[in-house]
Amino acid sequence: MKFVEIYKTQNDGSQTILAVCKLLGEAVVCEGDQVFINNLESDGVWDDSVAPPKKVFPKDGINFLERLHFTFTSGYLNASEVKDE
């Protein structure tokens, strides 16, 4: 199963997992902080690998999962690359 972990950096520098998004069939299902997940589901993430850039959502499956790593690359929120379980 393919999945991505999204981490939040705490004030002391440690990281905690905010959400885990897994590819189940053709769609992605996320577990963790419900407010964060609700925002992902309603707002999507930008796919700038295409021109013009477009938003992708959990229903878009692997494309959405692959874009999380490029979307969350800040000092506070980071996403792993796609992992295989």
Secondary structure, DSSP 8 states (H G I E B T S, - for coil): -EEEEEEEE-TTS-EEEEEEEEEETTEEEEEE-HHHHHHHHHH-EEETTSSS-EEE-GGGTHHHHHHHHHH-BSSSEEE---EE-
